[in-house]
Amino acid sequence: MVLKLALSAPVVAVASPSAICAWVNLISELEQWNNSVACIGETTAKAAKKLGLRNVYYPANPGLEGWVGSIIEALQANVCL
């Protein structure tokens, strides 16, 4: 039940490449998951893209403030979809 709710979240916020790996391992059908990922920085975003995630958002400078901005940007983009 909790996983089903998590998979339906419009944005998943992650702070490390290992968190991206864990998330991808939970998704049974990656091609069908089109929600957004807000990454804390470029390294995490590159890992997300490498693993096949789309709709990846990240700040120019890693850190908490930029990460929050990326989450907001991802949420706004999701509303328009």
C-alpha positions as CSV (number, residue, x, y, z in Angstrom):
1,M,0.0,0.0,0.0
2,V,2.8,2.5,0.9
3,L,4.7,1.6,-2.2
4,K,1.6,2.2,-4.3
5,L,1.2,5.6,-2.8
6,A,4.9,6.4,-3.3
7,L,4.8,5.4,-7.0
8,S,1.8,7.8,-7.5
9,A,3.7,10.8,-6.0
10,P,4.2,13.5,-8.7
11,V,7.7,14.2,-7.5
12,V,10.3,12.0,-5.8
13,A,13.1,14.0,-4.1
14,V,16.5,12.2,-3.8
15,A,19.8,13.3,-2.4
16,S,22.3,10.7,-3.7
17,P,23.0,8.3,-6.5
18,S,22.4,5.4,-4.2
19,A,18.9,6.7,-3.4
20,I,18.2,6.8,-7.1
21,C,19.3,3.2,-7.4
22,A,17.1,2.2,-4.6
23,W,14.1,4.0,-6.1
24,V,14.7,2.4,-9.5
25,N,14.8,-1.0,-7.9
26,L,11.3,-0.4,-6.4
27,I,9.8,0.5,-9.8
28,S,8.7,-2.6,-11.5
29,E,8.0,-1.0,-14.9
30,L,10.4,1.9,-15.3
31,E,9.2,2.8,-18.8
32,Q,5.7,3.4,-17.5
33,W,6.7,5.7,-14.6
34,N,6.7,9.2,-15.9
35,N,6.7,11.2,-12.7
36,S,9.4,13.7,-11.9
37,V,12.6,13.3,-9.9
38,A,14.1,16.3,-8.0
39,C,17.8,15.7,-7.3
40,I,20.0,17.6,-4.8
41,G,22.7,18.1,-7.5
42,E,24.1,17.2,-10.9
43,T,25.8,14.0,-9.8
44,T,22.5,12.5,-8.6
45,A,20.7,13.8,-11.7
46,K,23.3,12.2,-14.0
47,A,22.7,8.9,-12.1
48,A,19.0,9.2,-12.5
49,K,19.2,9.9,-16.3
50,K,21.7,7.0,-16.7
51,L,19.2,4.7,-15.1
52,G,16.5,5.7,-17.5
53,L,14.5,8.2,-15.5
54,R,13.0,11.1,-17.4
55,N,11.7,14.5,-16.0
56,V,14.8,15.0,-13.9
57,Y,15.3,18.4,-12.1
58,Y,18.3,19.6,-10.3
59,P,19.9,22.9,-9.3
60,A,23.0,24.5,-10.8
61,N,24.6,24.5,-7.4
62,P,24.0,21.5,-5.1
63,G,22.5,22.2,-1.7
64,L,19.3,22.3,0.3
65,E,18.1,25.7,-1.1
66,G,18.6,24.7,-4.7
67,W,17.1,21.2,-4.1
68,V,13.9,22.8,-2.7
69,G,13.8,25.0,-5.8
70,S,14.1,21.9,-8.0
71,I,11.3,20.2,-6.1
72,I,9.1,23.3,-6.7
73,E,10.1,23.4,-10.4
74,A,9.2,19.7,-10.8
75,L,5.9,20.1,-9.1
76,Q,5.0,23.1,-11.3
77,A,6.0,21.2,-14.4
78,N,3.9,18.2,-13.2
79,V,0.8,20.4,-12.8
80,C,1.1,21.5,-16.5
81,L,1.3,17.9,-17.7
